[in-house]
């Protein structure tokens, strides 16, 4: 059931049943990641490139895990066995490889980049800004969530999306 009316009081549930205010920093971080997820959905829909669609879908799947880690990390009253892993290190390796591949093809940037050259690159640029918002919301939390692999991932994924937007622009300019 979607409509439970439990949120009408301004509170919501974290994983494992703990209720918090909808303005709680964890809910803000999960919400920013959810916005990022939707922005990525727009980018994936705007792209006709199968490889880019697959990469975006992989990031979206990572975000599901990241949101679970934010909403389910223990903070004193939750059992330690319920701790959700923060991020598989292989995901950072995958992302670093994608960034490196795109950077190798990137000519030097000599001027400001204005988003909007075409719908696909604009969608990747919009996704990048949503990633940055999610990163800032995450960094407002206390450790261990604020630091570590999730923060690194969100920082690097925004770089990846910036590079994807530039790659799309180069492809469509030719």
C-alpha positions as CSV (number, residue, x, y, z in Angstrom):
1,X,0.0,0.0,0.0
2,X,1.4,3.4,-1.0
3,X,-0.9,5.7,0.9
4,X,-0.6,4.8,4.6
5,X,-1.2,8.3,6.0
6,X,1.7,7.6,8.5
7,X,3.6,10.6,7.1
8,X,0.8,13.0,7.6
9,X,2.3,13.9,11.0
10,X,5.6,15.1,9.4
11,X,7.5,11.9,10.4
12,X,8.7,9.0,8.3
13,X,10.4,5.6,8.8
14,X,14.0,4.8,8.5
15,X,14.8,1.2,7.7
16,X,14.2,-1.1,10.6
17,X,11.3,1.0,11.8
18,X,12.7,4.0,13.6
19,X,10.6,7.1,13.0
20,X,12.2,10.5,12.4
21,X,11.1,13.9,11.2
22,X,10.9,14.4,7.5
23,X,13.4,17.2,8.0
24,X,15.9,14.8,9.5
25,X,19.3,15.1,7.8
26,X,19.2,11.4,6.8
27,X,15.8,12.0,5.1
28,X,17.3,15.0,3.4
29,X,20.2,12.9,2.1
30,X,17.9,10.1,1.0
31,X,15.7,12.6,-0.7
32,X,18.6,14.2,-2.5
33,X,19.7,10.8,-3.7
34,X,16.1,10.1,-4.9
35,X,16.2,13.4,-6.9
36,X,19.5,12.3,-8.4
37,X,17.9,8.9,-9.3
38,X,15.1,10.7,-11.1
39,X,17.5,13.0,-12.9
40,X,19.5,10.0,-14.1
41,X,16.2,8.5,-15.3
42,X,15.8,11.6,-17.5
43,X,19.3,11.2,-18.8
44,X,18.8,7.6,-19.6
45,X,15.6,8.3,-21.4
46,X,17.3,11.1,-23.4
47,X,20.1,8.8,-24.6
48,X,19.9,6.5,-27.6
49,X,23.3,5.1,-26.7
50,X,23.1,1.6,-25.2
51,X,26.4,1.9,-23.4
52,X,25.5,5.2,-21.7
53,X,22.0,3.8,-20.8
54,X,23.7,0.8,-19.2
55,X,26.1,2.9,-17.3
56,X,23.3,5.2,-16.0
57,X,21.2,2.1,-15.0
58,X,24.2,0.8,-13.1
59,X,24.5,4.1,-11.2
60,X,20.8,4.0,-10.4
61,X,21.2,0.6,-8.9
62,X,24.1,1.9,-6.9
63,X,21.9,4.7,-5.6
64,X,19.3,2.2,-4.4
65,X,22.0,0.6,-2.2
66,X,23.3,4.0,-1.1
67,X,19.8,5.2,0.0
68,X,19.4,1.9,1.9
69,X,22.8,2.5,3.6
70,X,21.8,6.0,4.6
71,X,18.4,5.0,5.9
72,X,19.6,1.9,7.6
73,X,23.0,2.7,9.2
74,X,23.0,2.2,12.9
75,X,23.0,5.2,15.2
76,X,22.9,3.7,18.6
77,X,19.5,2.2,18.9
78,X,19.6,-0.2,15.9
79,X,21.1,-3.6,16.2
80,X,24.7,-3.8,14.8
81,X,23.8,-6.9,12.7
82,X,21.5,-4.7,10.7
83,X,24.3,-2.5,9.4
84,X,24.0,-2.2,5.7
85,X,27.3,-2.2,3.7
86,X,28.2,1.3,2.6
87,X,29.4,0.5,-0.9
88,X,31.2,-2.3,-2.7
89,X,34.7,-1.1,-3.5
90,X,34.3,-2.6,-7.0
91,X,31.8,0.1,-7.8
92,X,34.5,2.8,-7.2
93,X,36.9,0.9,-9.4
94,X,34.2,0.7,-12.1
95,X,33.5,4.4,-11.8
96,X,37.2,5.3,-11.8
97,X,37.8,3.3,-15.0
98,X,34.8,5.1,-16.6
99,X,36.2,8.5,-15.6
100,X,39.7,7.6,-16.9
101,X,38.3,6.4,-20.3
102,X,36.3,9.6,-20.8
103,X,39.1,11.9,-19.6
104,X,41.5,10.3,-22.2
105,X,39.1,11.5,-24.9
106,X,38.5,14.9,-23.4
107,X,40.2,17.8,-25.1
108,X,41.4,20.6,-22.8
109,X,38.6,22.9,-21.5
110,X,39.4,26.5,-22.5
111,X,36.2,28.2,-21.6
112,X,33.0,27.9,-19.5
113,X,30.7,25.1,-20.5
114,X,27.1,26.1,-21.0
115,X,24.8,23.2,-20.5
116,X,22.1,22.7,-23.1
117,X,23.9,22.0,-26.3
118,X,21.4,19.2,-26.9
119,X,18.8,17.3,-24.8
120,X,21.0,14.4,-23.9
121,X,24.1,16.4,-22.7
122,X,21.7,18.7,-20.8
123,X,20.2,15.7,-19.0
124,X,23.7,14.5,-18.0
125,X,24.5,18.0,-16.8
126,X,21.3,18.2,-14.8
127,X,22.1,14.8,-13.3
128,X,25.6,16.0,-12.4
129,X,24.1,18.9,-10.4
130,X,21.7,16.5,-8.6
131,X,24.7,14.3,-7.7
132,X,26.4,17.3,-6.2
133,X,23.3,18.1,-4.1
134,X,23.2,14.5,-2.9
135,X,26.9,14.7,-2.0
136,X,26.4,17.9,0.0
137,X,23.4,16.4,1.8
138,X,25.4,13.3,2.6
139,X,28.3,15.3,4.0
140,X,26.0,17.0,6.4
141,X,25.6,13.7,8.2
142,X,27.8,12.3,10.9
143,X,30.4,9.6,10.2
144,X,30.6,6.9,9.1
145,X,28.0,7.8,6.5
146,X,29.3,11.3,5.8
147,X,32.8,10.0,5.0
148,X,34.1,7.0,3.2
149,X,33.1,5.3,0.0
150,X,29.6,6.8,-0.5
151,X,31.0,10.4,-0.4
152,X,33.8,9.4,-2.7
153,X,31.4,7.7,-5.1
154,X,29.0,10.7,-5.3
155,X,32.0,13.1,-5.8
156,X,33.4,10.9,-8.7
157,X,30.0,10.2,-10.3
158,X,29.4,13.9,-10.8
159,X,32.8,14.1,-12.6
160,X,31.7,11.1,-14.7
161,X,28.5,12.7,-15.6
162,X,30.2,16.0,-16.6
163,X,32.5,14.0,-18.8
164,X,29.6,12.1,-20.4
165,X,27.9,15.4,-21.2
166,X,31.0,16.6,-22.9
167,X,31.4,13.3,-24.8
168,X,27.8,13.6,-26.1
169,X,28.4,17.2,-27.2
170,X,31.6,16.2,-29.1
171,X,29.7,13.3,-30.8
172,X,26.8,15.5,-31.9
173,X,29.0,18.4,-33.0
174,X,30.8,16.2,-35.6
